[in-house]
Structures are given as structure tokens and as C-alpha cells.
Amino acid sequence: MADFIENFDPEAAVKPSNLWAVHSESEGKPYIRRWAKSEAEANAFIPELKKTDALAATNTYWVTQLTVGEVAGFKHTGFIPKDA
């Protein structure tokens, strides 16, 4: 963790990354459901997610481009593979 904090660059952290996240909101809580390497790939996942999501009729879905800082944090915690 110390290495992660020592190497943190606040200016770079807010720049757009090359990864996108698919989010959903259920019962007022947002969730990241999947990450993708392009906006098109992320948007293509939403119909598949809706097919398997029991609450699809009431959930809201959206796609966002992750920042460099978000990607670094997710990689550090293992949510996104380090080689992504």
C-alpha cells in the first residue's frame, strides 16, 4: 500500500484511462458490474446483463470512462487485473 501511495500522481489520476466501466443502480445503490477496453464493448454488455439481471426492469444501467486514478485503485485491490 505504501508503494501505491508513494507513486500516486494526482494530476495523472484525473486523466481519462483506456478502460470503461458498466454500472447499474439497484435499490438506490450504484454498482460496477464489469470493465471493458472500449465504450462499444461496455455498451454491448448491457443487453447481456439485462437478460440475466432479475431486477432489470427497475435497474438503471450506464457506462463511464474510468480515470487513470480509478484504474490504479481497482488494479491495486484486484478488481481489475494488473495487466489490463
Buried (B, 14 or more C-beta within 10 A) or exposed (E): EEEEEEEEEEEEBEEEBEBBBBBBBBEEEEEBBBBBEEEEBBBEBBEEBBEEBEEBEEBEBEBBBBBBBBBBBBBBEEBBEEEB
